[in-house]
Amino acid sequence: MPIVMELDVMLARRKMRSRELAERIGITEQNVSLLKSGKVKGIRFETLDKICKALDCQPGDILLYRPASEPET
């Protein structure tokens, strides 16, 4: 998928552990782990809002668009 979650990078920049983020935004550590690994198919805007507030960042800081390489012709 061309949308990449870089939550782990922002956590490292903010020197915050997954457990602390989970507590601040009210989700389980397991769900934070799934978000970090990119194993989710979507994220609720409400959750994204809480993450951005907790990490003092913009959605574009943790969600990136990386298109797949186009096949050569």
Phi and psi restraints in degrees (range 20) as a CNS / XPLOR table:
assign (resid 1 and name C) (resid 2 and name N)
       (resid 2 and name CA) (resid 2 and name C) 1.0 -76.5 20.0 2
assign (resid 2 and name N) (resid 2 and name CA)
       (resid 2 and name C) (resid 3 and name N) 1.0 -9.5 20.0 2
assign (resid 2 and name C) (resid 3 and name N)
       (resid 3 and name CA) (resid 3 and name C) 1.0 -91.9 20.0 2
assign (resid 3 and name N) (resid 3 and name CA)
       (resid 3 and name C) (resid 4 and name N) 1.0 123.6 20.0 2
assign (resid 3 and name C) (resid 4 and name N)
       (resid 4 and name CA) (resid 4 and name C) 1.0 -116.8 20.0 2
assign (resid 4 and name N) (resid 4 and name CA)
       (resid 4 and name C) (resid 5 and name N) 1.0 132.3 20.0 2
assign (resid 4 and name C) (resid 5 and name N)
       (resid 5 and name CA) (resid 5 and name C) 1.0 -93.6 20.0 2
assign (resid 5 and name N) (resid 5 and name CA)
       (resid 5 and name C) (resid 6 and name N) 1.0 121.0 20.0 2
assign (resid 5 and name C) (resid 6 and name N)
       (resid 6 and name CA) (resid 6 and name C) 1.0 -114.0 20.0 2
assign (resid 6 and name N) (resid 6 and name CA)
       (resid 6 and name C) (resid 7 and name N) 1.0 45.8 20.0 2
assign (resid 6 and name C) (resid 7 and name N)
       (resid 7 and name CA) (resid 7 and name C) 1.0 -63.9 20.0 2
assign (resid 7 and name N) (resid 7 and name CA)
       (resid 7 and name C) (resid 8 and name N) 1.0 -37.4 20.0 2
assign (resid 7 and name C) (resid 8 and name N)
       (resid 8 and name CA) (resid 8 and name C) 1.0 -61.6 20.0 2
assign (resid 8 and name N) (resid 8 and name CA)
       (resid 8 and name C) (resid 9 and name N) 1.0 -36.5 20.0 2
assign (resid 8 and name C) (resid 9 and name N)
       (resid 9 and name CA) (resid 9 and name C) 1.0 -65.4 20.0 2
assign (resid 9 and name N) (resid 9 and name CA)
       (resid 9 and name C) (resid 10 and name N) 1.0 -45.0 20.0 2
assign (resid 9 and name C) (resid 10 and name N)
       (resid 10 and name CA) (resid 10 and name C) 1.0 -68.6 20.0 2
assign (resid 10 and name N) (resid 10 and name CA)
       (resid 10 and name C) (resid 11 and name N) 1.0 -36.2 20.0 2
assign (resid 10 and name C) (resid 11 and name N)
       (resid 11 and name CA) (resid 11 and name C) 1.0 -61.2 20.0 2
assign (resid 11 and name N) (resid 11 and name CA)
       (resid 11 and name C) (resid 12 and name N) 1.0 -42.8 20.0 2
assign (resid 11 and name C) (resid 12 and name N)
       (resid 12 and name CA) (resid 12 and name C) 1.0 -64.7 20.0 2
assign (resid 12 and name N) (resid 12 and name CA)
       (resid 12 and name C) (resid 13 and name N) 1.0 -41.6 20.0 2
assign (resid 12 and name C) (resid 13 and name N)
       (resid 13 and name CA) (resid 13 and name C) 1.0 -62.3 20.0 2
assign (resid 13 and name N) (resid 13 and name CA)
       (resid 13 and name C) (resid 14 and name N) 1.0 -35.6 20.0 2
assign (resid 13 and name C) (resid 14 and name N)
       (resid 14 and name CA) (resid 14 and name C) 1.0 -90.2 20.0 2
assign (resid 14 and name N) (resid 14 and name CA)
       (resid 14 and name C) (resid 15 and name N) 1.0 0.4 20.0 2
assign (resid 14 and name C) (resid 15 and name N)
       (resid 15 and name CA) (resid 15 and name C) 1.0 52.1 20.0 2
assign (resid 15 and name N) (resid 15 and name CA)
       (resid 15 and name C) (resid 16 and name N) 1.0 48.2 20.0 2
assign (resid 15 and name C) (resid 16 and name N)
       (resid 16 and name CA) (resid 16 and name C) 1.0 -121.6 20.0 2
assign (resid 16 and name N) (resid 16 and name CA)
       (resid 16 and name C) (resid 17 and name N) 1.0 140.6 20.0 2
assign (resid 16 and name C) (resid 17 and name N)
       (resid 17 and name CA) (resid 17 and name C) 1.0 -89.0 20.0 2
assign (resid 17 and name N) (resid 17 and name CA)
       (resid 17 and name C) (resid 18 and name N) 1.0 157.8 20.0 2
assign (resid 17 and name C) (resid 18 and name N)
       (resid 18 and name CA) (resid 18 and name C) 1.0 -57.3 20.0 2
assign (resid 18 and name N) (resid 18 and name CA)
       (resid 18 and name C) (resid 19 and name N) 1.0 -39.2 20.0 2
assign (resid 18 and name C) (resid 19 and name N)
       (resid 19 and name CA) (resid 19 and name C) 1.0 -60.5 20.0 2
assign (resid 19 and name N) (resid 19 and name CA)
       (resid 19 and name C) (resid 20 and name N) 1.0 -44.0 20.0 2
assign (resid 19 and name C) (resid 20 and name N)
       (resid 20 and name CA) (resid 20 and name C) 1.0 -64.5 20.0 2
assign (resid 20 and name N) (resid 20 and name CA)
       (resid 20 and name C) (resid 21 and name N) 1.0 -42.5 20.0 2
assign (resid 20 and name C) (resid 21 and name N)
       (resid 21 and name CA) (resid 21 and name C) 1.0 -61.9 20.0 2
assign (resid 21 and name N) (resid 21 and name CA)
       (resid 21 and name C) (resid 22 and name N) 1.0 -45.2 20.0 2
assign (resid 21 and name C) (resid 22 and name N)
       (resid 22 and name CA) (resid 22 and name C) 1.0 -57.5 20.0 2
assign (resid 22 and name N) (resid 22 and name CA)
       (resid 22 and name C) (resid 23 and name N) 1.0 -43.8 20.0 2
assign (resid 22 and name C) (resid 23 and name N)
       (resid 23 and name CA) (resid 23 and name C) 1.0 -65.6 20.0 2
assign (resid 23 and name N) (resid 23 and name CA)
       (resid 23 and name C) (resid 24 and name N) 1.0 -41.2 20.0 2
assign (resid 23 and name C) (resid 24 and name N)
       (resid 24 and name CA) (resid 24 and name C) 1.0 -66.5 20.0 2
assign (resid 24 and name N) (resid 24 and name CA)
       (resid 24 and name C) (resid 25 and name N) 1.0 -36.2 20.0 2
assign (resid 24 and name C) (resid 25 and name N)
       (resid 25 and name CA) (resid 25 and name C) 1.0 -102.6 20.0 2
assign (resid 25 and name N) (resid 25 and name CA)
       (resid 25 and name C) (resid 26 and name N) 1.0 -5.0 20.0 2
assign (resid 25 and name C) (resid 26 and name N)
       (resid 26 and name CA) (resid 26 and name C) 1.0 79.4 20.0 2
assign (resid 26 and name N) (resid 26 and name CA)
       (resid 26 and name C) (resid 27 and name N) 1.0 33.8 20.0 2
assign (resid 26 and name C) (resid 27 and name N)
       (resid 27 and name CA) (resid 27 and name C) 1.0 -125.8 20.0 2
assign (resid 27 and name N) (resid 27 and name CA)
       (resid 27 and name C) (resid 28 and name N) 1.0 169.1 20.0 2
assign (resid 27 and name C) (resid 28 and name N)
       (resid 28 and name CA) (resid 28 and name C) 1.0 -77.8 20.0 2
assign (resid 28 and name N) (resid 28 and name CA)
       (resid 28 and name C) (resid 29 and name N) 1.0 157.3 20.0 2
assign (resid 28 and name C) (resid 29 and name N)
       (resid 29 and name CA) (resid 29 and name C) 1.0 -60.0 20.0 2
assign (resid 29 and name N) (resid 29 and name CA)
       (resid 29 and name C) (resid 30 and name N) 1.0 -35.6 20.0 2
assign (resid 29 and name C) (resid 30 and name N)
       (resid 30 and name CA) (resid 30 and name C) 1.0 -59.5 20.0 2
assign (resid 30 and name N) (resid 30 and name CA)
       (resid 30 and name C) (resid 31 and name N) 1.0 -42.7 20.0 2
assign (resid 30 and name C) (resid 31 and name N)
       (resid 31 and name CA) (resid 31 and name C) 1.0 -68.0 20.0 2
assign (resid 31 and name N) (resid 31 and name CA)
       (resid 31 and name C) (resid 32 and name N) 1.0 -36.8 20.0 2
assign (resid 31 and name C) (resid 32 and name N)
       (resid 32 and name CA) (resid 32 and name C) 1.0 -62.3 20.0 2
assign (resid 32 and name N) (resid 32 and name CA)
       (resid 32 and name C) (resid 33 and name N) 1.0 -42.5 20.0 2
assign (resid 32 and name C) (resid 33 and name N)
       (resid 33 and name CA) (resid 33 and name C) 1.0 -60.3 20.0 2
assign (resid 33 and name N) (resid 33 and name CA)
       (resid 33 and name C) (resid 34 and name N) 1.0 -42.6 20.0 2
assign (resid 33 and name C) (resid 34 and name N)
       (resid 34 and name CA) (resid 34 and name C) 1.0 -64.0 20.0 2
assign (resid 34 and name N) (resid 34 and name CA)
       (resid 34 and name C) (resid 35 and name N) 1.0 -39.7 20.0 2
assign (resid 34 and name C) (resid 35 and name N)
       (resid 35 and name CA) (resid 35 and name C) 1.0 -64.1 20.0 2
assign (resid 35 and name N) (resid 35 and name CA)
       (resid 35 and name C) (resid 36 and name N) 1.0 -44.6 20.0 2
assign (resid 35 and name C) (resid 36 and name N)
       (resid 36 and name CA) (resid 36 and name C) 1.0 -61.8 20.0 2
assign (resid 36 and name N) (resid 36 and name CA)
       (resid 36 and name C) (resid 37 and name N) 1.0 -38.2 20.0 2
assign (resid 36 and name C) (resid 37 and name N)
       (resid 37 and name CA) (resid 37 and name C) 1.0 -81.1 20.0 2
assign (resid 37 and name N) (resid 37 and name CA)
       (resid 37 and name C) (resid 38 and name N) 1.0 -11.5 20.0 2
assign (resid 37 and name C) (resid 38 and name N)
       (resid 38 and name CA) (resid 38 and name C) 1.0 78.0 20.0 2
assign (resid 38 and name N) (resid 38 and name CA)
       (resid 38 and name C) (resid 39 and name N) 1.0 18.6 20.0 2
assign (resid 38 and name C) (resid 39 and name N)
       (resid 39 and name CA) (resid 39 and name C) 1.0 -88.4 20.0 2
assign (resid 39 and name N) (resid 39 and name CA)
       (resid 39 and name C) (resid 40 and name N) 1.0 13.8 20.0 2
assign (resid 39 and name C) (resid 40 and name N)
       (resid 40 and name CA) (resid 40 and name C) 1.0 -105.7 20.0 2
assign (resid 40 and name N) (resid 40 and name CA)
       (resid 40 and name C) (resid 41 and name N) 1.0 152.4 20.0 2
assign (resid 40 and name C) (resid 41 and name N)
       (resid 41 and name CA) (resid 41 and name C) 1.0 -94.0 20.0 2
assign (resid 41 and name N) (resid 41 and name CA)
       (resid 41 and name C) (resid 42 and name N) 1.0 -11.8 20.0 2
assign (resid 41 and name C) (resid 42 and name N)
       (resid 42 and name CA) (resid 42 and name C) 1.0 -166.5 20.0 2
assign (resid 42 and name N) (resid 42 and name CA)
       (resid 42 and name C) (resid 43 and name N) 1.0 169.1 20.0 2
assign (resid 42 and name C) (resid 43 and name N)
       (resid 43 and name CA) (resid 43 and name C) 1.0 -142.6 20.0 2
assign (resid 43 and name N) (resid 43 and name CA)
       (resid 43 and name C) (resid 44 and name N) 1.0 137.2 20.0 2
assign (resid 43 and name C) (resid 44 and name N)
       (resid 44 and name CA) (resid 44 and name C) 1.0 -72.1 20.0 2
assign (resid 44 and name N) (resid 44 and name CA)
       (resid 44 and name C) (resid 45 and name N) 1.0 143.5 20.0 2
assign (resid 44 and name C) (resid 45 and name N)
       (resid 45 and name CA) (resid 45 and name C) 1.0 -59.8 20.0 2
assign (resid 45 and name N) (resid 45 and name CA)
       (resid 45 and name C) (resid 46 and name N) 1.0 -34.5 20.0 2
assign (resid 45 and name C) (resid 46 and name N)
       (resid 46 and name CA) (resid 46 and name C) 1.0 -61.0 20.0 2
assign (resid 46 and name N) (resid 46 and name CA)
       (resid 46 and name C) (resid 47 and name N) 1.0 -43.5 20.0 2
assign (resid 46 and name C) (resid 47 and name N)
       (resid 47 and name CA) (resid 47 and name C) 1.0 -67.3 20.0 2
assign (resid 47 and name N) (resid 47 and name CA)
       (resid 47 and name C) (resid 48 and name N) 1.0 -43.3 20.0 2
assign (resid 47 and name C) (resid 48 and name N)
       (resid 48 and name CA) (resid 48 and name C) 1.0 -60.3 20.0 2
assign (resid 48 and name N) (resid 48 and name CA)
       (resid 48 and name C) (resid 49 and name N) 1.0 -40.7 20.0 2
assign (resid 48 and name C) (resid 49 and name N)
       (resid 49 and name CA) (resid 49 and name C) 1.0 -60.4 20.0 2
assign (resid 49 and name N) (resid 49 and name CA)
       (resid 49 and name C) (resid 50 and name N) 1.0 -45.8 20.0 2
assign (resid 49 and name C) (resid 50 and name N)
       (resid 50 and name CA) (resid 50 and name C) 1.0 -64.8 20.0 2
assign (resid 50 and name N) (resid 50 and name CA)
       (resid 50 and name C) (resid 51 and name N) 1.0 -40.1 20.0 2
assign (resid 50 and name C) (resid 51 and name N)
       (resid 51 and name CA) (resid 51 and name C) 1.0 -63.1 20.0 2
assign (resid 51 and name N) (resid 51 and name CA)
       (resid 51 and name C) (resid 52 and name N) 1.0 -46.6 20.0 2
assign (resid 51 and name C) (resid 52 and name N)
       (resid 52 and name CA) (resid 52 and name C) 1.0 -63.3 20.0 2
assign (resid 52 and name N) (resid 52 and name CA)
       (resid 52 and name C) (resid 53 and name N) 1.0 -38.6 20.0 2
assign (resid 52 and name C) (resid 53 and name N)
       (resid 53 and name CA) (resid 53 and name C) 1.0 -65.8 20.0 2
assign (resid 53 and name N) (resid 53 and name CA)
       (resid 53 and name C) (resid 54 and name N) 1.0 -44.9 20.0 2
assign (resid 53 and name C) (resid 54 and name N)
       (resid 54 and name CA) (resid 54 and name C) 1.0 -65.6 20.0 2
assign (resid 54 and name N) (resid 54 and name CA)
       (resid 54 and name C) (resid 55 and name N) 1.0 -35.2 20.0 2
assign (resid 54 and name C) (resid 55 and name N)
       (resid 55 and name CA) (resid 55 and name C) 1.0 -99.4 20.0 2
assign (resid 55 and name N) (resid 55 and name CA)
       (resid 55 and name C) (resid 56 and name N) 1.0 -0.5 20.0 2
assign (resid 55 and name C) (resid 56 and name N)
       (resid 56 and name CA) (resid 56 and name C) 1.0 50.3 20.0 2
assign (resid 56 and name N) (resid 56 and name CA)
       (resid 56 and name C) (resid 57 and name N) 1.0 59.1 20.0 2
assign (resid 56 and name C) (resid 57 and name N)
       (resid 57 and name CA) (resid 57 and name C) 1.0 -142.0 20.0 2
assign (resid 57 and name N) (resid 57 and name CA)
       (resid 57 and name C) (resid 58 and name N) 1.0 176.8 20.0 2
assign (resid 57 and name C) (resid 58 and name N)
       (resid 58 and name CA) (resid 58 and name C) 1.0 -103.1 20.0 2
assign (resid 58 and name N) (resid 58 and name CA)
       (resid 58 and name C) (resid 59 and name N) 1.0 155.6 20.0 2
assign (resid 58 and name C) (resid 59 and name N)
       (resid 59 and name CA) (resid 59 and name C) 1.0 -54.0 20.0 2
assign (resid 59 and name N) (resid 59 and name CA)
       (resid 59 and name C) (resid 60 and name N) 1.0 -36.0 20.0 2
assign (resid 59 and name C) (resid 60 and name N)
       (resid 60 and name CA) (resid 60 and name C) 1.0 -67.2 20.0 2
assign (resid 60 and name N) (resid 60 and name CA)
       (resid 60 and name C) (resid 61 and name N) 1.0 -14.4 20.0 2
assign (resid 60 and name C) (resid 61 and name N)
       (resid 61 and name CA) (resid 61 and name C) 1.0 -77.4 20.0 2
assign (resid 61 and name N) (resid 61 and name CA)
       (resid 61 and name C) (resid 62 and name N) 1.0 -22.9 20.0 2
assign (resid 61 and name C) (resid 62 and name N)
       (resid 62 and name CA) (resid 62 and name C) 1.0 -118.6 20.0 2
assign (resid 62 and name N) (resid 62 and name CA)
       (resid 62 and name C) (resid 63 and name N) 1.0 -16.8 20.0 2
assign (resid 62 and name C) (resid 63 and name N)
       (resid 63 and name CA) (resid 63 and name C) 1.0 -112.9 20.0 2
assign (resid 63 and name N) (resid 63 and name CA)
       (resid 63 and name C) (resid 64 and name N) 1.0 120.2 20.0 2
assign (resid 63 and name C) (resid 64 and name N)
       (resid 64 and name CA) (resid 64 and name C) 1.0 -120.7 20.0 2
assign (resid 64 and name N) (resid 64 and name CA)
       (resid 64 and name C) (resid 65 and name N) 1.0 149.6 20.0 2
assign (resid 64 and name C) (resid 65 and name N)
       (resid 65 and name CA) (resid 65 and name C) 1.0 -105.3 20.0 2
assign (resid 65 and name N) (resid 65 and name CA)
       (resid 65 and name C) (resid 66 and name N) 1.0 117.2 20.0 2
assign (resid 65 and name C) (resid 66 and name N)
       (resid 66 and name CA) (resid 66 and name C) 1.0 -126.0 20.0 2
assign (resid 66 and name N) (resid 66 and name CA)
       (resid 66 and name C) (resid 67 and name N) 1.0 96.7 20.0 2
assign (resid 66 and name C) (resid 67 and name N)
       (resid 67 and name CA) (resid 67 and name C) 1.0 -64.4 20.0 2
assign (resid 67 and name N) (resid 67 and name CA)
       (resid 67 and name C) (resid 68 and name N) 1.0 146.8 20.0 2
assign (resid 67 and name C) (resid 68 and name N)
       (resid 68 and name CA) (resid 68 and name C) 1.0 -66.8 20.0 2
assign (resid 68 and name N) (resid 68 and name CA)
       (resid 68 and name C) (resid 69 and name N) 1.0 148.4 20.0 2
assign (resid 68 and name C) (resid 69 and name N)
       (resid 69 and name CA) (resid 69 and name C) 1.0 -62.2 20.0 2
assign (resid 69 and name N) (resid 69 and name CA)
       (resid 69 and name C) (resid 70 and name N) 1.0 136.7 20.0 2
assign (resid 69 and name C) (resid 70 and name N)
       (resid 70 and name CA) (resid 70 and name C) 1.0 -79.9 20.0 2
assign (resid 70 and name N) (resid 70 and name CA)
       (resid 70 and name C) (resid 71 and name N) 1.0 141.7 20.0 2
assign (resid 70 and name C) (resid 71 and name N)
       (resid 71 and name CA) (resid 71 and name C) 1.0 -63.7 20.0 2
assign (resid 71 and name N) (resid 71 and name CA)
       (resid 71 and name C) (resid 72 and name N) 1.0 143.0 20.0 2
assign (resid 71 and name C) (resid 72 and name N)
       (resid 72 and name CA) (resid 72 and name C) 1.0 -74.5 20.0 2
assign (resid 72 and name N) (resid 72 and name CA)
       (resid 72 and name C) (resid 73 and name N) 1.0 144.1 20.0 2
